Amino acid sequence: MTKTKTPTKQGDYEVGNKKPPKNRQFGQIEGNPRHNGAWKKEDTLRFKLQQIAKMTAEELQQLIASPDAGEYEKNVARTVLEMVSMDAEKRWRVIEGLTNQDGGYPKQQVEQHNIELKPILPKPKKKKKRLGVGNEIN
């Protein structure tokens, strides 16, 4: 004998399997908010870096002093302010390092050559058959 749960009634709506109460459905005050689960562009490191790169020196100082800003934003702002005194080549390396922090390095080609592999262990030696009495080869 199996027990079956009967759904409870809430007005004219039955609550049960895959049917939450009306006040807990999507879009309701107590329900889950509708969201497709995708990432937000504003939360990515690349977007934050691009926004910080557009700022003036005064805005960068305000960002560093802001208690609401995250450590990544503050560090990037400090780095951008320090880049003013760097030469062009060093500045380029710093920018490249900041952008690669987010997405990693671009795909790099690796050349492969056919190399003959040698066995790690030597092959065992074959034992020679000994010819004894009655074991003659014709």
N, C-alpha and C positions, 0 to 999 in steps of 0.2 A: 504494500500500500504506500503510495507516494503522497506526500503532503503538497498541496498546491496553495500558493499564497493568493488570496483574492485581493485585487487592488482596492485601495481605500478611495473613498469618494470625496471630492472637494467641489461642492456645488454640482455643476453638470460635467465636470472633467474627472476622468479616472486617473489616479496616480498609480504607477506600477513600473514594470520593466521598461526602461528607456523613456519613461514619461515622468519627468520631475514635476513637483508642484509648480503652479503658475508663477508664484513669486520667486522661484529659483531658476527659471528658464533664462536663456540668453536675452540680454537687453533689459531685464528687470533690475530693480535696485539691489536685490539680494543675489541675483544670478551672475553667471560668469560674463564678463564683457566680451563682445564680439571682437575677435582678432584672428587673423589668418595664420599667426605664428611666424610670419616672416620677420627678418631683421629690419631694423629701422636705419635708414641711411645716416641719420643724425648721430647715431650711437657708434658709428665705425671710426676707427683711428684715422683712416684716410680723410674722412670728411672733417674731423676736428683739426687735423694738420692743415688742410686747405683753408679753413676759416681763420686759423691763427696766422697763417702766412699773409693774409689780406689785411691784418691789423696794423695800426700805426704804433709807434713806440709808446705813446701815452696809454693806448688801449692794452698793450702788452703788460705795462706796469700795473694797470688796474686788475688785469687777469691774475697776475702773480699774487697780488695782495688779497684777492677775493677768497673768502673762506668756503664758498660754494664750489669753486673749481676743483677738478680732480688733479691728481698728481701728474698724470700724463700731460694735461693741458699746461700746467705750471712749468714742467720741465721743458716742454717744447717752446713755450714763451721765453724762458730764460735762454735757451739755445739760440733762438732767433735773434734775441737782443745781443748775444755774444758774437754772432756771425758778422756783425758790422765791421769788427776789427780784423777779421780773417782775410787772407788772400783768396783769390777766386778758386784755386784748386782745392784748398781745404774746405771752403764753403760748399763746393760741389760734393765732396765726400760726406760732409755732415748731412746735407739734404738727401743724398742717396741712402745713408744709414737710417734716417728717419722714415723715409718711404718704404724701405725694405723691412722695417720693424713690423709693419702692418701685413703686407702681402707676401713677404718672403722674397727671395731672389728670383729673378726670371729663370725660365728653363735654360739649362746650359747643355751644350752638346758634349758628349764624351766619345772620344775615338776608341775603337776597340780593334785590336790586332789579333789575328789567329795565332795563339801561342800553343805550342805542343806541350801538353801537360805530361809531367813525369809522375809515375806512381810514387806514392809516399813510402810504401813498404816495398822492398825488393820481392820479385816473384820467387816462389819457392823452387828450388832446383829439382828437376825430375830425377827420380832414382833410376839407375840403369838396372836392367834385368840381368841377373847373374845366370849364367848358363851352368847348370849342374848336370849331374849324370841323368840321362833320360830326357833332358830338355834341350835337345839339339835342334838347331835351325837348319832347314834344308834349303 
